[in-house]
Amino acid sequence: MNNHSDNTYDAAVLARPTTLHHGVASLVERIGNIAPRLVPYTDRLARAVERMNGGDHSWVARPIMDSYHTGWFELHEDLIGLCGPSRADEAAAGRAH
């Protein structure tokens, strides 16, 4: 368990979502061009990264707010839905829990 005593480690962990975001932001925008109802994810994810980088680390992963993890999870669910199968179908096929 991370007791946050290693600042270098914590900084590296907190940098990962920002690095990921910079690498995939254009992909999320292209997804929005294909499926306009997914456009809000671009702003949601960018806002979460901005708040994380502003020092509020609860924006990394917190289910009760629009955190970076929550945004990606919901985008994933929407992408599954666009492909046709439901989460129940995917779980029955052994590809989701």
mmCIF file as gemmi writes it, N, C-alpha and C atoms, coordinates in Angstrom:
data_model
loop_
_atom_site.group_PDB
_atom_site.id
_atom_site.type_symbol
_atom_site.label_atom_id
_atom_site.label_alt_id
_atom_site.label_comp_id
_atom_site.label_asym_id
_atom_site.label_entity_id
_atom_site.label_seq_id
_atom_site.pdbx_PDB_ins_code
_atom_site.Cartn_x
_atom_site.Cartn_y
_atom_site.Cartn_z
_atom_site.occupancy
_atom_site.B_iso_or_equiv
_atom_site.pdbx_formal_charge
_atom_site.auth_seq_id
_atom_site.auth_asym_id
_atom_site.pdbx_PDB_model_num
ATOM 1 N N . MET Axp A 1 ? 0.845 -1.175 0 1 0 ? 1 A 1
ATOM 2 C CA . MET Axp A 1 ? 0 0 0 1 0 ? 1 A 1
ATOM 3 C C . MET Axp A 1 ? 0.894 1.243 0 1 0 ? 1 A 1
ATOM 4 N N . ASN Axp A 2 ? 0.513 2.241 -0.751 1 0 ? 2 A 1
ATOM 5 C CA . ASN Axp A 2 ? 1.297 3.465 -0.839 1 0 ? 2 A 1
ATOM 6 C C . ASN Axp A 2 ? 0.988 4.359 0.364 1 0 ? 2 A 1
ATOM 7 N N . ASN Axp A 3 ? 2.012 4.615 1.166 1 0 ? 3 A 1
ATOM 8 C CA . ASN Axp A 3 ? 1.817 5.498 2.322 1 0 ? 3 A 1
ATOM 9 C C . ASN Axp A 3 ? 2.225 6.933 2.005 1 0 ? 3 A 1
ATOM 10 N N . HIS Axp A 4 ? 2.532 7.202 0.735 1 0 ? 4 A 1
ATOM 11 C CA . HIS Axp A 4 ? 2.873 8.535 0.228 1 0 ? 4 A 1
ATOM 12 C C . HIS Axp A 4 ? 4.138 9.113 0.862 1 0 ? 4 A 1
ATOM 13 N N . SER Axp A 5 ? 5.034 8.237 1.303 1 0 ? 5 A 1
ATOM 14 C CA . SER Axp A 5 ? 6.3 8.708 1.873 1 0 ? 5 A 1
ATOM 15 C C . SER Axp A 5 ? 7.371 8.924 0.799 1 0 ? 5 A 1
ATOM 16 N N . ASP Axp A 6 ? 7.12 8.416 -0.41 1 0 ? 6 A 1
ATOM 17 C CA . ASP Axp A 6 ? 8.077 8.55 -1.508 1 0 ? 6 A 1
ATOM 18 C C . ASP Axp A 6 ? 7.528 9.559 -2.519 1 0 ? 6 A 1
ATOM 19 N N . ASN Axp A 7 ? 7.944 10.808 -2.385 1 0 ? 7 A 1
ATOM 20 C CA . ASN Axp A 7 ? 7.424 11.879 -3.237 1 0 ? 7 A 1
ATOM 21 C C . ASN Axp A 7 ? 7.733 11.669 -4.713 1 0 ? 7 A 1
ATOM 22 N N . THR Axp A 8 ? 8.891 11.084 -5.008 1 0 ? 8 A 1
ATOM 23 C CA . THR Axp A 8 ? 9.257 10.826 -6.403 1 0 ? 8 A 1
ATOM 24 C C . THR Axp A 8 ? 8.297 9.817 -7.022 1 0 ? 8 A 1
ATOM 25 N N . TYR Axp A 9 ? 8.01 8.764 -6.286 1 0 ? 9 A 1
ATOM 26 C CA . TYR Axp A 9 ? 7.065 7.751 -6.764 1 0 ? 9 A 1
ATOM 27 C C . TYR Axp A 9 ? 5.682 8.37 -6.97 1 0 ? 9 A 1
ATOM 28 N N . ASP Axp A 10 ? 5.209 9.11 -5.981 1 0 ? 10 A 1
ATOM 29 C CA . ASP Axp A 10 ? 3.892 9.743 -6.089 1 0 ? 10 A 1
ATOM 30 C C . ASP Axp A 10 ? 3.826 10.674 -7.297 1 0 ? 10 A 1
ATOM 31 N N . ALA Axp A 11 ? 4.871 11.457 -7.529 1 0 ? 11 A 1
ATOM 32 C CA . ALA Axp A 11 ? 4.889 12.375 -8.666 1 0 ? 11 A 1
ATOM 33 C C . ALA Axp A 11 ? 4.825 11.602 -9.984 1 0 ? 11 A 1
ATOM 34 N N . ALA Axp A 12 ? 5.531 10.478 -10.062 1 0 ? 12 A 1
ATOM 35 C CA . ALA Axp A 12 ? 5.506 9.663 -11.282 1 0 ? 12 A 1
ATOM 36 C C . ALA Axp A 12 ? 4.116 9.083 -11.522 1 0 ? 12 A 1
ATOM 37 N N . VAL Axp A 13 ? 3.469 8.614 -10.463 1 0 ? 13 A 1
ATOM 38 C CA . VAL Axp A 13 ? 2.119 8.064 -10.59 1 0 ? 13 A 1
ATOM 39 C C . VAL Axp A 13 ? 1.151 9.152 -11.045 1 0 ? 13 A 1
ATOM 40 N N . LEU Axp A 14 ? 1.264 10.334 -10.462 1 0 ? 14 A 1
ATOM 41 C CA . LEU Axp A 14 ? 0.366 11.431 -10.822 1 0 ? 14 A 1
ATOM 42 C C . LEU Axp A 14 ? 0.634 11.972 -12.221 1 0 ? 14 A 1
ATOM 43 N N . ALA Axp A 15 ? 1.841 11.781 -12.74 1 0 ? 15 A 1
ATOM 44 C CA . ALA Axp A 15 ? 2.162 12.24 -14.094 1 0 ? 15 A 1
ATOM 45 C C . ALA Axp A 15 ? 1.566 11.331 -15.166 1 0 ? 15 A 1
ATOM 46 N N . ARG Axp A 16 ? 1.297 10.085 -14.841 1 0 ? 16 A 1
ATOM 47 C CA . ARG Axp A 16 ? 0.801 9.13 -15.844 1 0 ? 16 A 1
ATOM 48 C C . ARG Axp A 16 ? -0.497 9.556 -16.512 1 0 ? 16 A 1
ATOM 49 N N . PRO Axp A 17 ? -1.521 9.989 -15.768 1 0 ? 17 A 1
ATOM 50 C CA . PRO Axp A 17 ? -2.749 10.393 -16.465 1 0 ? 17 A 1
ATOM 51 C C . PRO Axp A 17 ? -2.517 11.589 -17.407 1 0 ? 17 A 1
ATOM 52 N N . THR Axp A 18 ? -1.652 12.51 -17.014 1 0 ? 18 A 1
ATOM 53 C CA . THR Axp A 18 ? -1.365 13.655 -17.87 1 0 ? 18 A 1
ATOM 54 C C . THR Axp A 18 ? -0.669 13.201 -19.15 1 0 ? 18 A 1
ATOM 55 N N . THR Axp A 19 ? 0.312 12.321 -19.008 1 0 ? 19 A 1
ATOM 56 C CA . THR Axp A 19 ? 1.01 11.783 -20.176 1 0 ? 19 A 1
ATOM 57 C C . THR Axp A 19 ? 0.039 11.023 -21.075 1 0 ? 19 A 1
ATOM 58 N N . LEU Axp A 20 ? -0.788 10.196 -20.479 1 0 ? 20 A 1
ATOM 59 C CA . LEU Axp A 20 ? -1.797 9.466 -21.232 1 0 ? 20 A 1
ATOM 60 C C . LEU Axp A 20 ? -2.71 10.436 -21.966 1 0 ? 20 A 1
ATOM 61 N N . HIS Axp A 21 ? -3.173 11.448 -21.25 1 0 ? 21 A 1
ATOM 62 C CA . HIS Axp A 21 ? -4.114 12.404 -21.841 1 0 ? 21 A 1
ATOM 63 C C . HIS Axp A 21 ? -3.51 13.102 -23.055 1 0 ? 21 A 1
ATOM 64 N N . HIS Axp A 22 ? -2.284 13.539 -22.943 1 0 ? 22 A 1
ATOM 65 C CA . HIS Axp A 22 ? -1.648 14.213 -24.073 1 0 ? 22 A 1
ATOM 66 C C . HIS Axp A 22 ? -1.507 13.278 -25.27 1 0 ? 22 A 1
ATOM 67 N N . GLY Axp A 23 ? -1.344 11.996 -25 1 0 ? 23 A 1
ATOM 68 C CA . GLY Axp A 23 ? -1.201 11.027 -26.078 1 0 ? 23 A 1
ATOM 69 C C . GLY Axp A 23 ? -2.506 10.638 -26.752 1 0 ? 23 A 1
ATOM 70 N N . VAL Axp A 24 ? -3.616 10.733 -26.031 1 0 ? 24 A 1
ATOM 71 C CA . VAL Axp A 24 ? -4.885 10.252 -26.588 1 0 ? 24 A 1
ATOM 72 C C . VAL Axp A 24 ? -5.942 11.336 -26.785 1 0 ? 24 A 1
ATOM 73 N N . ALA Axp A 25 ? -5.648 12.566 -26.429 1 0 ? 25 A 1
ATOM 74 C CA . ALA Axp A 25 ? -6.648 13.633 -26.554 1 0 ? 25 A 1
ATOM 75 C C . ALA Axp A 25 ? -7.173 13.747 -27.983 1 0 ? 25 A 1
ATOM 76 N N . SER Axp A 26 ? -6.275 13.644 -28.97 1 0 ? 26 A 1
ATOM 77 C CA . SER Axp A 26 ? -6.734 13.759 -30.359 1 0 ? 26 A 1
ATOM 78 C C . SER Axp A 26 ? -7.601 12.557 -30.746 1 0 ? 26 A 1
ATOM 79 N N . LEU Axp A 27 ? -7.331 11.398 -30.189 1 0 ? 27 A 1
ATOM 80 C CA . LEU Axp A 27 ? -8.166 10.221 -30.451 1 0 ? 27 A 1
ATOM 81 C C . LEU Axp A 27 ? -9.573 10.431 -29.898 1 0 ? 27 A 1
ATOM 82 N N . VAL Axp A 28 ? -9.66 10.968 -28.69 1 0 ? 28 A 1
ATOM 83 C CA . VAL Axp A 28 ? -10.968 11.225 -28.082 1 0 ? 28 A 1
ATOM 84 C C . VAL Axp A 28 ? -11.737 12.24 -28.928 1 0 ? 28 A 1
ATOM 85 N N . GLU Axp A 29 ? -11.047 13.244 -29.455 1 0 ? 29 A 1
ATOM 86 C CA . GLU Axp A 29 ? -11.704 14.217 -30.338 1 0 ? 29 A 1
ATOM 87 C C . GLU Axp A 29 ? -12.215 13.536 -31.61 1 0 ? 29 A 1
ATOM 88 N N . ARG Axp A 30 ? -11.422 12.656 -32.19 1 0 ? 30 A 1
ATOM 89 C CA . ARG Axp A 30 ? -11.859 11.945 -33.41 1 0 ? 30 A 1
ATOM 90 C C . ARG Axp A 30 ? -13.058 11.054 -33.119 1 0 ? 30 A 1
ATOM 91 N N . ILE Axp A 31 ? -13.072 10.429 -31.948 1 0 ? 31 A 1
ATOM 92 C CA . ILE Axp A 31 ? -14.226 9.623 -31.559 1 0 ? 31 A 1
ATOM 93 C C . ILE Axp A 31 ? -15.472 10.499 -31.527 1 0 ? 31 A 1
ATOM 94 N N . GLY Axp A 32 ? -15.325 11.718 -31.003 1 0 ? 32 A 1
ATOM 95 C CA . GLY Axp A 32 ? -16.441 12.657 -30.967 1 0 ? 32 A 1
ATOM 96 C C . GLY Axp A 32 ? -16.922 13.043 -32.351 1 0 ? 32 A 1
ATOM 97 N N . ASN Axp A 33 ? -16.024 13.084 -33.32 1 0 ? 33 A 1
ATOM 98 C CA . ASN Axp A 33 ? -16.428 13.386 -34.693 1 0 ? 33 A 1
ATOM 99 C C . ASN Axp A 33 ? -17.252 12.252 -35.286 1 0 ? 33 A 1
ATOM 100 N N . ILE Axp A 34 ? -16.953 11.033 -34.877 1 0 ? 34 A 1
ATOM 101 C CA . ILE Axp A 34 ? -17.682 9.865 -35.37 1 0 ? 34 A 1
ATOM 102 C C . ILE Axp A 34 ? -19.027 9.726 -34.659 1 0 ? 34 A 1
ATOM 103 N N . ALA Axp A 35 ? -19.015 9.96 -33.36 1 0 ? 35 A 1
ATOM 104 C CA . ALA Axp A 35 ? -20.22 9.831 -32.537 1 0 ? 35 A 1
ATOM 105 C C . ALA Axp A 35 ? -20.376 11.112 -31.72 1 0 ? 35 A 1
ATOM 106 N N . PRO Axp A 36 ? -21.097 12.097 -32.255 1 0 ? 36 A 1
ATOM 107 C CA . PRO Axp A 36 ? -21.198 13.41 -31.597 1 0 ? 36 A 1
ATOM 108 C C . PRO Axp A 36 ? -21.633 13.375 -30.137 1 0 ? 36 A 1
ATOM 109 N N . ARG Axp A 37 ? -22.37 12.361 -29.737 1 0 ? 37 A 1
ATOM 110 C CA . ARG Axp A 37 ? -22.803 12.32 -28.33 1 0 ? 37 A 1
ATOM 111 C C . ARG Axp A 37 ? -21.626 12.082 -27.387 1 0 ? 37 A 1
ATOM 112 N N . LEU Axp A 38 ? -20.455 11.71 -27.927 1 0 ? 38 A 1
ATOM 113 C CA . LEU Axp A 38 ? -19.277 11.471 -27.113 1 0 ? 38 A 1
ATOM 114 C C . LEU Axp A 38 ? -18.373 12.702 -27.003 1 0 ? 38 A 1
ATOM 115 N N . VAL Axp A 39 ? -18.728 13.788 -27.68 1 0 ? 39 A 1
ATOM 116 C CA . VAL Axp A 39 ? -17.922 15.014 -27.651 1 0 ? 39 A 1
ATOM 117 C C . VAL Axp A 39 ? -17.652 15.516 -26.233 1 0 ? 39 A 1
ATOM 118 N N . PRO Axp A 40 ? -18.608 15.458 -25.31 1 0 ? 40 A 1
ATOM 119 C CA . PRO Axp A 40 ? -18.346 15.975 -23.96 1 0 ? 40 A 1
ATOM 120 C C . PRO Axp A 40 ? -17.167 15.31 -23.243 1 0 ? 40 A 1
ATOM 121 N N . TYR Axp A 41 ? -16.788 14.114 -23.64 1 0 ? 41 A 1
ATOM 122 C CA . TYR Axp A 41 ? -15.658 13.46 -22.99 1 0 ? 41 A 1
ATOM 123 C C . TYR Axp A 41 ? -14.367 14.253 -23.177 1 0 ? 41 A 1
ATOM 124 N N . THR Axp A 42 ? -14.222 14.932 -24.289 1 0 ? 42 A 1
ATOM 125 C CA . THR Axp A 42 ? -13.015 15.727 -24.524 1 0 ? 42 A 1
ATOM 126 C C . THR Axp A 42 ? -12.835 16.75 -23.411 1 0 ? 42 A 1
ATOM 127 N N . ASP Axp A 43 ? -13.879 17.494 -23.111 1 0 ? 43 A 1
ATOM 128 C CA . ASP Axp A 43 ? -13.801 18.519 -22.06 1 0 ? 43 A 1
ATOM 129 C C . ASP Axp A 43 ? -13.737 17.901 -20.662 1 0 ? 43 A 1
ATOM 130 N N . ARG Axp A 44 ? -14.481 16.834 -20.444 1 0 ? 44 A 1
ATOM 131 C CA . ARG Axp A 44 ? -14.479 16.195 -19.124 1 0 ? 44 A 1
ATOM 132 C C . ARG Axp A 44 ? -13.085 15.714 -18.748 1 0 ? 44 A 1
ATOM 133 N N . LEU Axp A 45 ? -12.436 15.028 -19.683 1 0 ? 45 A 1
ATOM 134 C CA . LEU Axp A 45 ? -11.106 14.495 -19.405 1 0 ? 45 A 1
ATOM 135 C C . LEU Axp A 45 ? -10.083 15.617 -19.257 1 0 ? 45 A 1
ATOM 136 N N . ALA Axp A 46 ? -10.172 16.631 -20.114 1 0 ? 46 A 1
ATOM 137 C CA . ALA Axp A 46 ? -9.245 17.766 -20.018 1 0 ? 46 A 1
ATOM 138 C C . ALA Axp A 46 ? -9.419 18.505 -18.689 1 0 ? 46 A 1
ATOM 139 N N . ARG Axp A 47 ? -10.658 18.672 -18.26 1 0 ? 47 A 1
ATOM 140 C CA . ARG Axp A 47 ? -10.925 19.361 -16.987 1 0 ? 47 A 1
ATOM 141 C C . ARG Axp A 47 ? -10.342 18.563 -15.813 1 0 ? 47 A 1
ATOM 142 N N . ALA Axp A 48 ? -10.487 17.24 -15.854 1 0 ? 48 A 1
ATOM 143 C CA . ALA Axp A 48 ? -9.944 16.406 -14.778 1 0 ? 48 A 1
ATOM 144 C C . ALA Axp A 48 ? -8.423 16.516 -14.731 1 0 ? 48 A 1
ATOM 145 N N . VAL Axp A 49 ? -7.763 16.499 -15.897 1 0 ? 49 A 1
ATOM 146 C CA . VAL Axp A 49 ? -6.299 16.634 -15.935 1 0 ? 49 A 1
ATOM 147 C C . VAL Axp A 49 ? -5.889 17.999 -15.394 1 0 ? 49 A 1
ATOM 148 N N . GLU Axp A 50 ? -6.62 19.026 -15.778 1 0 ? 50 A 1
ATOM 149 C CA . GLU Axp A 50 ? -6.302 20.384 -15.295 1 0 ? 50 A 1
ATOM 150 C C . GLU Axp A 50 ? -6.399 20.457 -13.769 1 0 ? 50 A 1
ATOM 151 N N . ARG Axp A 51 ? -7.429 19.856 -13.218 1 0 ? 51 A 1
ATOM 152 C CA . ARG Axp A 51 ? -7.606 19.897 -11.759 1 0 ? 51 A 1
ATOM 153 C C . ARG Axp A 51 ? -6.571 19.04 -11.043 1 0 ? 51 A 1
ATOM 154 N N . MET Axp A 52 ? -6.217 17.888 -11.636 1 0 ? 52 A 1
ATOM 155 C CA . MET Axp A 52 ? -5.159 17.062 -11.048 1 0 ? 52 A 1
ATOM 156 C C . MET Axp A 52 ? -3.858 17.847 -11.014 1 0 ? 52 A 1
ATOM 157 N N . ASN Axp A 53 ? -3.526 18.48 -12.135 1 0 ? 53 A 1
ATOM 158 C CA . ASN Axp A 53 ? -2.281 19.238 -12.226 1 0 ? 53 A 1
ATOM 159 C C . ASN Axp A 53 ? -2.311 20.498 -11.367 1 0 ? 53 A 1
ATOM 160 N N . GLY Axp A 54 ? -3.508 20.921 -10.999 1 0 ? 54 A 1
ATOM 161 C CA . GLY Axp A 54 ? -3.653 22.052 -10.093 1 0 ? 54 A 1
ATOM 162 C C . GLY Axp A 54 ? -3.483 21.657 -8.633 1 0 ? 54 A 1
ATOM 163 N N . GLY Axp A 55 ? -3.277 20.363 -8.391 1 0 ? 55 A 1
ATOM 164 C CA . GLY Axp A 55 ? -3.008 19.918 -7.025 1 0 ? 55 A 1
ATOM 165 C C . GLY Axp A 55 ? -4.113 19.119 -6.373 1 0 ? 55 A 1
ATOM 166 N N . ASP Axp A 56 ? -5.291 19.03 -7.003 1 0 ? 56 A 1
ATOM 167 C CA . ASP Axp A 56 ? -6.384 18.265 -6.405 1 0 ? 56 A 1
ATOM 168 C C . ASP Axp A 56 ? -6.321 16.832 -6.932 1 0 ? 56 A 1
ATOM 169 N N . HIS Axp A 57 ? -5.626 15.98 -6.219 1 0 ? 57 A 1
ATOM 170 C CA . HIS Axp A 57 ? -5.377 14.625 -6.686 1 0 ? 57 A 1
ATOM 171 C C . HIS Axp A 57 ? -6.599 13.724 -6.611 1 0 ? 57 A 1
ATOM 172 N N . SER Axp A 58 ? -7.674 14.201 -6.015 1 0 ? 58 A 1
ATOM 173 C CA . SER Axp A 58 ? -8.903 13.413 -6.006 1 0 ? 58 A 1
ATOM 174 C C . SER Axp A 58 ? -9.475 13.282 -7.415 1 0 ? 58 A 1
ATOM 175 N N . TRP Axp A 59 ? -9.008 14.119 -8.349 1 0 ? 59 A 1
ATOM 176 C CA . TRP Axp A 59 ? -9.494 14.053 -9.727 1 0 ? 59 A 1
ATOM 177 C C . TRP Axp A 59 ? -8.858 12.913 -10.512 1 0 ? 59 A 1
ATOM 178 N N . VAL Axp A 60 ? -7.927 12.176 -9.926 1 0 ? 60 A 1
ATOM 179 C CA . VAL Axp A 60 ? -7.346 11.016 -10.61 1 0 ? 60 A 1
ATOM 180 C C . VAL Axp A 60 ? -8.389 9.906 -10.692 1 0 ? 60 A 1
ATOM 181 N N . ALA Axp A 61 ? -8.911 9.51 -9.565 1 0 ? 61 A 1
ATOM 182 C CA . ALA Axp A 61 ? -9.878 8.413 -9.537 1 0 ? 61 A 1
ATOM 183 C C . ALA Axp A 61 ? -10.767 8.548 -8.313 1 0 ? 61 A 1
ATOM 184 N N . ARG Axp A 62 ? -11.96 8.981 -8.55 1 0 ? 62 A 1
ATOM 185 C CA . ARG Axp A 62 ? -12.925 9.087 -7.467 1 0 ? 62 A 1
ATOM 186 C C . ARG Axp A 62 ? -14.31 8.883 -8.069 1 0 ? 62 A 1
ATOM 187 N N . PRO Axp A 63 ? -14.969 7.794 -7.752 1 0 ? 63 A 1
ATOM 188 C CA . PRO Axp A 63 ? -16.232 7.455 -8.412 1 0 ? 63 A 1
ATOM 189 C C . PRO Axp A 63 ? -17.358 8.46 -8.216 1 0 ? 63 A 1
ATOM 190 N N . ILE Axp A 64 ? -17.338 9.221 -7.135 1 0 ? 64 A 1
ATOM 191 C CA . ILE Axp A 64 ? -18.458 10.121 -6.874 1 0 ? 64 A 1
ATOM 192 C C . ILE Axp A 64 ? -18.302 11.477 -7.556 1 0 ? 64 A 1
ATOM 193 N N . MET Axp A 65 ? -17.237 11.623 -8.356 1 0 ? 65 A 1
ATOM 194 C CA . MET Axp A 65 ? -17.049 12.883 -9.068 1 0 ? 65 A 1
ATOM 195 C C . MET Axp A 65 ? -16.599 12.568 -10.483 1 0 ? 65 A 1
ATOM 196 N N . ASP Axp A 66 ? -16.487 13.574 -11.297 1 0 ? 66 A 1
ATOM 197 C CA . ASP Axp A 66 ? -16.141 13.414 -12.704 1 0 ? 66 A 1
ATOM 198 C C . ASP Axp A 66 ? -14.627 13.302 -12.865 1 0 ? 66 A 1
ATOM 199 N N . SER Axp A 67 ? -14.027 12.346 -12.159 1 0 ? 67 A 1
ATOM 200 C CA . SER Axp A 67 ? -12.577 12.17 -12.166 1 0 ? 67 A 1
ATOM 201 C C . SER Axp A 67 ? -12.109 11.638 -13.519 1 0 ? 67 A 1
ATOM 202 N N . TYR Axp A 68 ? -10.795 11.628 -13.711 1 0 ? 68 A 1
ATOM 203 C CA . TYR Axp A 68 ? -10.228 11.125 -14.961 1 0 ? 68 A 1
ATOM 204 C C . TYR Axp A 68 ? -10.61 9.66 -15.15 1 0 ? 68 A 1
ATOM 205 N N . HIS Axp A 69 ? -10.473 8.87 -14.108 1 0 ? 69 A 1
ATOM 206 C CA . HIS Axp A 69 ? -10.836 7.459 -14.187 1 0 ? 69 A 1
ATOM 207 C C . HIS Axp A 69 ? -12.317 7.293 -14.512 1 0 ? 69 A 1
ATOM 208 N N . THR Axp A 70 ? -13.169 8.055 -13.866 1 0 ? 70 A 1
ATOM 209 C CA . THR Axp A 70 ? -14.607 7.965 -14.118 1 0 ? 70 A 1
ATOM 210 C C . THR Axp A 70 ? -14.911 8.301 -15.57 1 0 ? 70 A 1
ATOM 211 N N . GLY Axp A 71 ? -14.283 9.352 -16.096 1 0 ? 71 A 1
ATOM 212 C CA . GLY Axp A 71 ? -14.491 9.724 -17.495 1 0 ? 71 A 1
ATOM 213 C C . GLY Axp A 71 ? -14.108 8.611 -18.446 1 0 ? 71 A 1
ATOM 214 N N . TRP Axp A 72 ? -12.946 8.009 -18.217 1 0 ? 72 A 1
ATOM 215 C CA . TRP Axp A 72 ? -12.507 6.91 -19.081 1 0 ? 72 A 1
ATOM 216 C C . TRP Axp A 72 ? -13.409 5.702 -18.954 1 0 ? 72 A 1
ATOM 217 N N . PHE Axp A 73 ? -13.836 5.394 -17.75 1 0 ? 73 A 1
ATOM 218 C CA . PHE Axp A 73 ? -14.731 4.253 -17.551 1 0 ? 73 A 1
ATOM 219 C C . PHE Axp A 73 ? -16.03 4.466 -18.32 1 0 ? 73 A 1
ATOM 220 N N . GLU Axp A 74 ? -16.601 5.66 -18.21 1 0 ? 74 A 1
ATOM 221 C CA . GLU Axp A 74 ? -17.86 5.93 -18.892 1 0 ? 74 A 1
ATOM 222 C C . GLU Axp A 74 ? -17.677 5.963 -20.41 1 0 ? 74 A 1
ATOM 223 N N . LEU Axp A 75 ? -16.55 6.512 -20.877 1 0 ? 75 A 1
ATOM 224 C CA . LEU Axp A 75 ? -16.268 6.498 -22.31 1 0 ? 75 A 1
ATOM 225 C C . LEU Axp A 75 ? -16.173 5.049 -22.798 1 0 ? 75 A 1
ATOM 226 N N . HIS Axp A 76 ? -15.5 4.213 -22.038 1 0 ? 76 A 1
ATOM 227 C CA . HIS Axp A 76 ? -15.387 2.795 -22.385 1 0 ? 76 A 1
ATOM 228 C C . HIS Axp A 76 ? -16.769 2.153 -22.499 1 0 ? 76 A 1
ATOM 229 N N . GLU Axp A 77 ? -17.621 2.419 -21.528 1 0 ? 77 A 1
ATOM 230 C CA . GLU Axp A 77 ? -18.984 1.869 -21.557 1 0 ? 77 A 1
ATOM 231 C C . GLU Axp A 77 ? -19.738 2.35 -22.791 1 0 ? 77 A 1
ATOM 232 N N . ASP Axp A 78 ? -19.61 3.638 -23.125 1 0 ? 78 A 1
ATOM 233 C CA . ASP Axp A 78 ? -20.289 4.179 -24.301 1 0 ? 78 A 1
ATOM 234 C C . ASP Axp A 78 ? -19.745 3.566 -25.592 1 0 ? 78 A 1
ATOM 235 N N . LEU Axp A 79 ? -18.441 3.333 -25.65 1 0 ? 79 A 1
ATOM 236 C CA . LEU Axp A 79 ? -17.857 2.72 -26.841 1 0 ? 79 A 1
ATOM 237 C C . LEU Axp A 79 ? -18.337 1.281 -27.007 1 0 ? 79 A 1
ATOM 238 N N . ILE Axp A 80 ? -18.449 0.546 -25.917 1 0 ? 80 A 1
ATOM 239 C CA . ILE Axp A 80 ? -19.01 -0.808 -25.983 1 0 ? 80 A 1
ATOM 240 C C . ILE Axp A 80 ? -20.433 -0.728 -26.525 1 0 ? 80 A 1
ATOM 241 N N . GLY Axp A 81 ? -21.197 0.221 -26.017 1 0 ? 81 A 1
ATOM 242 C CA . GLY Axp A 81 ? -22.579 0.383 -26.469 1 0 ? 81 A 1
ATOM 243 C C . GLY Axp A 81 ? -22.674 0.71 -27.95 1 0 ? 81 A 1
ATOM 244 N N . LEU Axp A 82 ? -21.752 1.521 -28.459 1 0 ? 82 A 1
ATOM 245 C CA . LEU Axp A 82 ? -21.765 1.853 -29.881 1 0 ? 82 A 1
ATOM 246 C C . LEU Axp A 82 ? -21.477 0.641 -30.755 1 0 ? 82 A 1
ATOM 247 N N . CYS Axp A 83 ? -20.733 -0.304 -30.206 1 0 ? 83 A 1
ATOM 248 C CA . CYS Axp A 83 ? -20.382 -1.515 -30.96 1 0 ? 83 A 1
ATOM 249 C C . CYS Axp A 83 ? -21.505 -2.542 -30.956 1 0 ? 83 A 1
ATOM 250 N N . GLY Axp A 84 ? -22.477 -2.335 -30.104 1 0 ? 84 A 1
ATOM 251 C CA . GLY Axp A 84 ? -23.623 -3.227 -30.09 1 0 ? 84 A 1
ATOM 252 C C . GLY Axp A 84 ? -23.796 -4.045 -28.832 1 0 ? 84 A 1
ATOM 253 N N . PRO Axp A 85 ? -22.768 -4.732 -28.364 1 0 ? 85 A 1
ATOM 254 C CA . PRO Axp A 85 ? -22.994 -5.589 -27.193 1 0 ? 85 A 1
ATOM 255 C C . PRO Axp A 85 ? -23.185 -4.775 -25.909 1 0 ? 85 A 1
ATOM 256 N N . SER Axp A 86 ? -23.923 -5.332 -25.011 1 0 ? 86 A 1
ATOM 257 C CA . SER Axp A 86 ? -24.101 -4.704 -23.705 1 0 ? 86 A 1
ATOM 258 C C . SER Axp A 86 ? -23.046 -5.25 -22.76 1 0 ? 86 A 1
ATOM 259 N N . ARG Axp A 87 ? -22.923 -4.65 -21.591 1 0 ? 87 A 1
ATOM 260 C CA . ARG Axp A 87 ? -21.974 -5.148 -20.591 1 0 ? 87 A 1
ATOM 261 C C . ARG Axp A 87 ? -22.358 -6.586 -20.219 1 0 ? 87 A 1
ATOM 262 N N . ALA Axp A 88 ? -23.648 -6.861 -20.119 1 0 ? 88 A 1
ATOM 263 C CA . ALA Axp A 88 ? -24.098 -8.224 -19.783 1 0 ? 88 A 1
ATOM 264 C C . ALA Axp A 88 ? -23.655 -9.209 -20.867 1 0 ? 88 A 1
ATOM 265 N N . ASP Axp A 89 ? -23.776 -8.806 -22.146 1 0 ? 89 A 1
ATOM 266 C CA . ASP Axp A 89 ? -23.323 -9.676 -23.237 1 0 ? 89 A 1
ATOM 267 C C . ASP Axp A 89 ? -21.82 -9.917 -23.151 1 0 ? 89 A 1
ATOM 268 N N . GLU Axp A 90 ? -21.081 -8.856 -22.881 1 0 ? 90 A 1
ATOM 269 C CA . GLU Axp A 90 ? -19.612 -8.967 -22.782 1 0 ? 90 A 1
ATOM 270 C C . GLU Axp A 90 ? -19.222 -9.849 -21.589 1 0 ? 90 A 1
ATOM 271 N N . ALA Axp A 91 ? -19.923 -9.692 -20.465 1 0 ? 91 A 1
ATOM 272 C CA . ALA Axp A 91 ? -19.62 -10.516 -19.284 1 0 ? 91 A 1
ATOM 273 C C . ALA Axp A 91 ? -19.932 -11.985 -19.568 1 0 ? 91 A 1
ATOM 274 N N . ALA Axp A 92 ? -21.042 -12.225 -20.247 1 0 ? 92 A 1
ATOM 275 C CA . ALA Axp A 92 ? -21.404 -13.61 -20.587 1 0 ? 92 A 1
ATOM 276 C C . ALA Axp A 92 ? -20.366 -14.253 -21.509 1 0 ? 92 A 1
ATOM 277 N N . ALA Axp A 93 ? -19.725 -13.425 -22.342 1 0 ? 93 A 1
ATOM 278 C CA . ALA Axp A 93 ? -18.675 -13.925 -23.25 1 0 ? 93 A 1
ATOM 279 C C . ALA Axp A 93 ? -17.315 -14.001 -22.574 1 0 ? 93 A 1
ATOM 280 N N . GLY Axp A 94 ? -17.245 -13.573 -21.295 1 0 ? 94 A 1
ATOM 281 C CA . GLY Axp A 94 ? -15.987 -13.638 -20.55 1 0 ? 94 A 1
ATOM 282 C C . GLY Axp A 94 ? -15.052 -12.479 -20.806 1 0 ? 94 A 1
ATOM 283 N N . ARG Axp A 95 ? -15.544 -11.388 -21.433 1 0 ? 95 A 1
ATOM 284 C CA . ARG Axp A 95 ? -14.684 -10.247 -21.753 1 0 ? 95 A 1
ATOM 285 C C . ARG Axp A 95 ? -14.896 -9.056 -20.82 1 0 ? 95 A 1
ATOM 286 N N . ALA Axp A 96 ? -15.803 -9.154 -19.873 1 0 ? 96 A 1
ATOM 287 C CA . ALA Axp A 96 ? -16.049 -8.064 -18.921 1 0 ? 96 A 1
ATOM 288 C C . ALA Axp A 96 ? -16.543 -8.699 -17.621 1 0 ? 96 A 1
ATOM 289 N N . HIS Axp A 97 ? -16.431 -7.932 -16.548 1 0 ? 97 A 1
ATOM 290 C CA . HIS Axp A 97 ? -16.873 -8.432 -15.233 1 0 ? 97 A 1
ATOM 291 C C . HIS Axp A 97 ? -17.949 -7.55 -14.692 1 0 ? 97 A 1
